[in-house]
Amino acid sequence: MANPTSLMQTGRQPDNLGVIGTAGVTLEEISGFGMVQISAWGATLAQTGAEVAAMAGCAQAPMPGQSVAGSKAVVLRVEPLKWWLVTPPGAVVSASKLAPDVGAVLDMQDSRCWLRVGGDHAEILLNHFLPLNLRPSAFPARAVASTVFHHVGVTLWREEKHFNMLIPRSSAQSLCELLFESARQYGVGET
């Protein structure tokens, strides 16, 4: 198996351009995470949702456009009949063995890169690229959206202190470069 290249390894050299001092934006690549898509059929929505919640270690599965952090994973309701189960690096959650008449499980671990964007100017930075109202009143913590970033479909969810973005692996490095270059005007820190 090939060793994946970090999307933060773009050949950038540290410099003193942009804001000096406290970083207004932080960019962090989360690597080694797991990701599974669980799809329900219309008649099995409640049953599949209960199984998703059990796998993530939470009381119930989220509503469409919402996320829930369980003890084992974060669950994103990306479509009315689909959930993404995102596990932290090193965590193992056994994928459900759903019967074909109940739903379907798809391993998506290598399909996306996870980028966490934080800092006082994270919302402003993301609004340079995403056609969403990211103000807390319109996109509060636990909100999930599938949107476009420079003509590439991405999934965004908000937590209390930062935004998380799942980007298709094939476009992740170039989109990360765009974010980094735009973040320089606010002062950027990489973690």
Stockholm file with secondary structure:
# STOCKHOLM 1.0

chainA/1-191         MANPTSLMQTGRQPDNLGVIGTAGVTLEEISGFGMVQISAWGATLAQTGAEVAAMAGCAQAPMPGQSVAGSKAVVLRVEPLKWWLVTPPGAVVSASKLAPDVGAVLDMQDSRCWLRVGGDHAEILLNHFLPLNLRPSAFPARAVASTVFHHVGVTLWREEKHFNMLIPRSSAQSLCELLFESARQYGVGET
#=GR chainA/1-191 SS CCCCCCTTCSCCCCCCCSCCSSCSEEEEEECSCEEEEEEECGGGHHHHHHHHHHHHTSSSCCCTTBEEECSSCEEEEEETTEEEEEECTTCCCCCCCCCTTTEEEEECTTTEEEEEEESTTHHHHHHTTCCSCCSTTTSCTTBEEEEEETTEEEEEEECSSEEEEEEEHHHHHHHHHHHHHHHGGGCEEEC
#=GC SS_cons         CCCCCCTTCSCCCCCCCSCCSSCSEEEEEECSCEEEEEEECGGGHHHHHHHHHHHHTSSSCCCTTBEEECSSCEEEEEETTEEEEEECTTCCCCCCCCCTTTEEEEECTTTEEEEEEESTTHHHHHHTTCCSCCSTTTSCTTBEEEEEETTEEEEEEECSSEEEEEEEHHHHHHHHHHHHHHHGGGCEEEC
//
